[in-house]
């Protein structure tokens, strides 16, 4: 017996590709559909609407199809409240829990759609129903409302943060996902060019100028720009320009690994990066030991900030971060030498630090690092603008494949990109 449910699509469903993706998903998963209503927006700012009867051979197959349709913005015609089940133990979620996308999401609780706070991919959704005053007094309720105690709220939790008794959203009912739509015409302002994709064919100079405009617009709107950096940025000679961007307030925070900070500081202490002289491109005697010597000096000083205060570090990106109160997160890995005292070596602690930093970012520049780009990308909502730059095309394609579909990928030498970006922003 065939199972059928009706779903709705609303918004710019044609030019955003939403309708085509949903049609394709249904057919790819051996389902079928009938378009019951289709209203086309005939002007630039008009939205379209489609209602589909989606069918599959079994209820199980239909639930799988509906799950994928939810991820792409379709909603059930007759939504019910979300199903909530308590977590049976710490770090254990109920079977069939709803795993989030990175798109803005709402859940239906007590016949009301409420937004899910701190949205990011691959999390559980926890719902708290809130409390009301015992006296049923309007003034009491208003006081509670001002303190955020009235009405339900929903937010994400990574699995290792789930606590026994947390009310977790399960199944597909009562969930609404809102994928961001591509800007039309001039609607996106300086961000209108950011429509995803990866290409080495795009003209670098004009694209970098547009990235600079996007950074400028972010700052004018009071937003934060996060730079996610790999050691190649230092090796390629772009450190001075990134330091300028931190000093002048165009980069508000840095996310990187132990190696990035070590080679930036090594360059200031010895003029080398991974033992190579940055001026002559030669390897001086004992140059291969410079990064270990650097780590030793920073440990001796008590950390990066203490080394700046003591005059051990007098230049570079990390110096500018300390001097200009630009926070940084250094997430460690199994291959780190040292590491620096500032490097977070606990993986879960590092994830949480990255997550907190990512929530403050309005625009992210991912610069020549695969692992850190994917790690930060996993923590970002799809509404955060992302530019990923790497000479290796697989870095930007893997970021997009992992779910950061809002990212624009640029296949370019980081030693060219960062100086040109700095010139566009600082030398106007």
C-alpha positions in Angstrom: 0.0 0.0 0.0 1.4 3.4 -1.0 2.1 6.0 1.7 1.5 9.6 0.9 2.1 13.0 2.6 1.7 16.5 1.3 4.5 19.1 1.5 4.8 22.8 0.7 7.7 24.8 -0.9 7.7 28.6 -0.5 10.0 31.4 -1.4 12.2 31.9 -4.5 12.0 28.1 -5.1 12.8 28.3 -8.8 15.9 30.4 -9.2 17.3 29.2 -5.8 17.1 25.6 -7.2 15.0 24.4 -4.3 12.2 23.0 -6.4 14.6 21.2 -8.8 16.5 19.7 -5.9 13.3 18.4 -4.2 12.0 16.9 -7.4 15.3 15.2 -8.0 15.5 13.8 -4.4 12.1 12.3 -4.6 12.9 10.5 -7.9 16.4 9.4 -6.8 14.9 7.8 -3.7 12.3 5.9 -5.8 9.4 8.0 -4.7 6.8 9.8 -6.8 5.1 13.2 -6.6 2.1 15.0 -8.0 2.1 18.8 -8.2 -1.3 19.8 -6.7 -0.7 23.6 -6.8 2.0 25.8 -8.3 1.9 29.6 -8.1 4.8 31.3 -9.8 6.1 34.7 -8.6 6.2 36.8 -11.7 8.2 39.8 -10.4 11.6 40.1 -8.9 10.4 40.3 -5.3 7.5 37.9 -5.6 7.8 34.5 -4.1 6.5 31.2 -5.5 4.6 28.4 -3.9 4.2 24.7 -4.7 2.3 22.0 -3.0 3.3 18.4 -3.7 1.7 15.0 -2.8 4.8 12.8 -2.2 4.4 9.0 -2.3 6.5 6.0 -1.6 6.0 2.2 -1.3 6.2 2.1 2.4 6.0 4.4 5.4 9.7 3.9 6.1 10.6 4.9 2.6 8.4 8.0 2.8 10.0 9.0 6.1 13.4 8.8 4.4 12.2 11.0 1.6 10.6 13.5 3.9 13.8 13.8 5.9 15.7 14.8 2.8 13.0 17.2 1.7 13.0 18.8 5.1 16.8 19.4 4.8 16.1 21.3 1.6 13.3 23.6 2.9 10.1 21.6 2.3 7.5 21.6 5.1 4.5 19.3 5.8 1.1 20.8 4.8 -0.4 19.8 8.2 2.5 20.2 10.6 2.1 18.8 14.1 4.2 19.6 17.2 7.8 18.3 17.3 8.1 15.0 19.0 10.2 15.3 22.2 11.9 12.5 24.1 14.2 12.7 27.1 17.9 11.8 26.8 18.3 8.5 28.7 21.8 9.2 29.8 24.5 11.9 29.6 25.9 12.0 26.0 23.1 9.6 24.8 20.3 10.8 22.6 17.0 9.0 21.9 16.8 6.7 18.8 15.8 8.6 15.6 16.8 12.0 17.1 16.7 14.9 14.6 20.2 15.7 13.4 20.5 19.4 12.3 21.6 21.0 9.1 23.5 24.3 9.3 20.4 26.2 7.9 18.1 28.4 10.0 15.6 26.0 11.7 12.4 26.3 13.6 10.6 23.7 15.7 6.9 23.6 16.5 6.2 23.5 20.3 2.7 24.0 21.8 1.4 25.0 18.3 4.1 27.7 18.0 7.1 27.8 15.6 10.2 28.8 17.6 13.7 29.4 16.2 16.5 27.0 17.1 19.4 29.0 18.6 23.1 28.4 17.9 22.3 26.4 14.8 25.1 24.3 13.3 25.2 21.0 11.5 25.2 17.5 13.1 23.7 18.5 16.4 20.7 17.5 18.5 17.9 20.0 19.2 17.0 20.5 22.9 13.7 22.1 23.9 12.9 23.8 27.2 9.3 24.8 27.7 9.9 27.5 30.2 7.9 28.5 33.3 5.1 30.9 34.2 4.2 32.8 37.3 2.1 31.0 39.9 -0.2 33.9 40.4 -1.4 34.1 36.8 -0.7 37.8 37.1 0.1 39.7 33.8 2.7 41.7 35.6 4.4 38.6 37.0 4.4 37.0 33.5 5.9 40.2 32.0 8.7 40.2 34.6 9.4 36.5 33.8 9.3 37.3 30.0 11.9 40.1 30.5 14.1 37.5 32.2 13.6 35.0 29.4 11.6 32.6 31.5 8.3 32.6 29.7 7.6 30.3 26.7 9.6 27.5 25.1 13.1 27.9 23.7 15.1 25.6 21.5 18.8 25.3 20.9 21.4 22.9 19.6 23.7 20.7 21.6 26.6 18.6 20.3 26.2 15.0 21.4 29.0 15.1 24.0 27.1 17.9 25.8 23.7 16.2 26.0 22.6 15.7 29.6 20.3 13.0 31.0 16.7 14.4 30.9 17.3 16.9 28.1 14.1 16.9 25.9 15.4 16.1 22.4 13.6 16.5 19.1 13.1 13.2 17.4 11.6 12.3 14.0 10.7 14.8 11.2 7.4 16.2 12.5 7.3 19.9 13.6 10.6 20.9 11.9 11.0 23.7 9.4 14.4 24.3 7.7 15.0 27.5 5.8 18.0 27.2 3.4 19.3 30.7 2.5 18.4 31.9 -1.0 20.7 33.4 -3.5 20.5 37.2 -3.7 18.7 38.7 -6.7 20.3 41.5 -8.6 21.7 44.1 -6.2 19.9 42.6 -3.1 23.1 41.1 -1.8 25.0 44.3 -1.8 28.7 43.6 -1.6 27.9 40.0 -0.9 25.9 39.5 -4.2 28.9 37.7 -5.7 28.9 35.0 -3.0 26.8 32.4 -4.7 28.9 29.3 -4.0 31.0 27.3 -6.4 34.7 26.7 -7.0 36.7 27.8 -10.0 40.3 28.6 -10.9 39.0 30.3 -14.0 37.6 33.4 -12.3 39.6 36.5 -12.6 41.5 36.8 -9.3 42.0 40.5 -9.2 38.3 41.4 -9.6 37.2 38.7 -7.3 39.6 39.7 -4.6 38.3 43.3 -4.9 34.8 42.0 -4.3 35.9 40.0 -1.2 37.5 43.3 0.0 34.1 45.1 -0.5 32.4 42.3 1.4 34.9 42.7 4.3 34.4 46.4 4.3 30.6 46.1 4.3 30.8 43.6 7.2 32.9 46.1 9.3 30.6 49.0 8.4 27.7 47.0 9.7 29.5 46.3 13.0 30.2 42.7 12.1 33.1 40.5 13.0 35.6 38.9 10.5 37.3 35.7 11.4 40.4 34.5 9.6 41.0 30.7 9.7 44.7 30.3 8.8 47.2 27.6 7.9 51.0 27.7 8.1 51.3 28.1 4.3 50.2 31.7 4.9 53.5 32.3 6.7 55.6 30.3 4.3 54.2 32.1 1.3 55.2 35.6 2.7 51.7 36.9 3.4 52.2 37.3 7.2 53.0 41.0 7.2 49.8 41.7 5.2 47.6 39.7 7.5 49.2 41.4 10.5 48.3 44.7 8.9 44.7 43.6 8.6 44.6 42.6 12.3 46.2 45.9 13.3 43.8 48.0 11.3 40.7 46.1 12.6 39.7 44.3 9.4 40.3 40.9 11.0 38.8 40.6 14.4 39.9 37.0 15.4 42.2 34.2 14.3 41.5 30.5 14.3 44.5 28.3 13.6 46.7 25.5 14.8 49.9 25.3 16.7 52.1 25.4 13.6 50.7 28.6 12.3 51.5 30.5 15.5 54.9 28.8 15.8 56.1 29.8 12.3 54.7 33.3 12.7 56.7 33.8 15.9 59.7 32.0 14.4 59.7 34.5 11.6 59.9 37.4 14.0 62.6 35.8 16.1 64.9 34.3 13.5 63.7 35.6 10.1 62.8 32.0 9.0 59.6 30.0 8.6 60.1 26.2 9.1 63.8 26.9 8.9 63.8 28.8 5.5 65.1 32.4 5.4 62.1 34.5 4.3 64.4 37.0 2.5 66.9 34.8 0.7 64.8 31.6 0.5 67.8 29.6 1.7 68.1 27.3 4.7 70.6 28.7 7.2 72.7 26.5 9.4 70.6 25.1 12.2 67.5 26.7 10.6 65.6 23.4 11.0 65.9 23.9 14.7 64.4 27.4 14.8 60.8 26.3 15.3 61.8 24.2 18.3 63.8 27.0 19.7 60.8 29.3 19.2 58.5 27.0 21.1 61.1 26.8 23.9 61.3 30.6 24.2 57.5 31.0 24.4 57.2 28.2 27.0 60.0 29.9 29.0 58.0 33.2 28.8 54.8 31.6 29.9 52.8 31.9 26.7 52.3 34.2 23.7 50.7 37.1 25.6 53.5 37.0 28.3 56.1 36.9 25.5 54.7 40.0 24.0 54.6 41.8 27.3 58.2 40.8 28.0 59.4 42.0 24.6 60.3 38.5 23.3 57.7 38.9 20.5 57.8 42.3 18.8 56.2 41.7 15.5 53.9 39.4 13.5 50.3 38.3 13.5 50.2 36.9 17.0 51.9 40.1 18.2 49.1 42.2 16.6 46.5 39.9 18.1 47.8 40.5 21.6 48.3 44.3 21.0 44.9 44.8 19.5 42.8 42.5 21.7 42.0 40.2 18.8 41.1 36.8 20.3 42.7 33.7 18.8 42.0 29.9 19.2 44.9 27.5 18.5 43.6 24.0 18.2 46.2 21.3 18.6 46.8 18.1 16.7 48.6 14.8 17.2 51.6 16.0 15.1 52.3 19.2 17.0 55.8 20.0 18.3 55.9 21.5 21.7 53.1 22.6 21.6 52.9 26.3 22.6 51.3 26.9 26.0 48.4 28.6 24.2 47.5 25.6 22.1 44.4 23.7 23.2 45.4 20.0 23.2 42.1 18.5 24.4 40.0 17.9 21.2 36.6 18.5 22.8 37.8 21.6 24.5 39.3 22.9 21.2 36.0 22.2 19.4 34.1 24.1 22.0 36.5 27.1 21.7 36.1 27.1 17.9 32.4 26.9 18.3 32.2 29.9 20.6 34.5 31.9 18.3 32.5 30.9 15.2 29.2 32.1 16.7 30.6 35.6 16.9 31.7 35.7 13.2 29.7 37.4 10.5 32.2 36.7 7.7 34.9 34.0 7.6 38.1 34.0 5.5 39.5 30.5 5.3 43.1 30.8 4.2 45.1 27.8 3.1 44.1 25.2 5.6 41.9 22.1 4.9 41.5 20.7 8.4 40.8 24.0 10.2 38.5 25.2 7.4 36.3 22.1 7.7 36.4 22.2 11.5 35.3 25.8 11.6 32.8 25.3 8.7 31.1 22.5 10.7 30.3 25.1 13.4 28.9 27.8 11.2 25.3 28.5 10.3 24.7 28.7 6.5 23.9 32.4 7.0 27.6 33.2 7.8 29.4 34.4 4.7 32.5 32.3 3.9 35.4 32.7 1.5 37.8 29.8 1.2 41.1 30.3 -0.5 43.7 27.5 -1.3 46.0 26.6 -4.1 44.7 23.0 -3.7 41.2 22.7 -5.3 40.3 19.8 -3.0 40.3 22.1 0.0 37.5 24.2 -1.2 35.6 21.3 -2.8 35.8 19.3 0.4 34.5 22.3 2.4 31.5 22.5 0.1 30.9 18.8 0.1 31.0 18.7 3.9 28.0 21.0 4.0 29.2 24.6 3.9 27.4 25.2 0.7 27.3 29.0 1.3 31.1 29.2 0.8 32.7 30.7 -2.3 35.9 28.9 -3.2 38.9 30.5 -4.8 41.7 28.4 -6.1 44.7 30.8 -5.7 48.1 31.2 -4.1 47.5 32.5 -0.6 50.7 34.5 -1.0 49.0 36.5 -3.7 45.5 36.6 -2.2 46.3 38.1 1.2 48.6 40.9 0.0 46.1 41.9 -2.7 43.2 41.9 -0.2 45.2 44.1 2.1 46.0 46.5 -0.7 42.4 46.8 -1.6 41.3 47.4 2.0 44.2 49.6 3.3 45.6 51.4 0.3 42.4 53.0 -1.0 
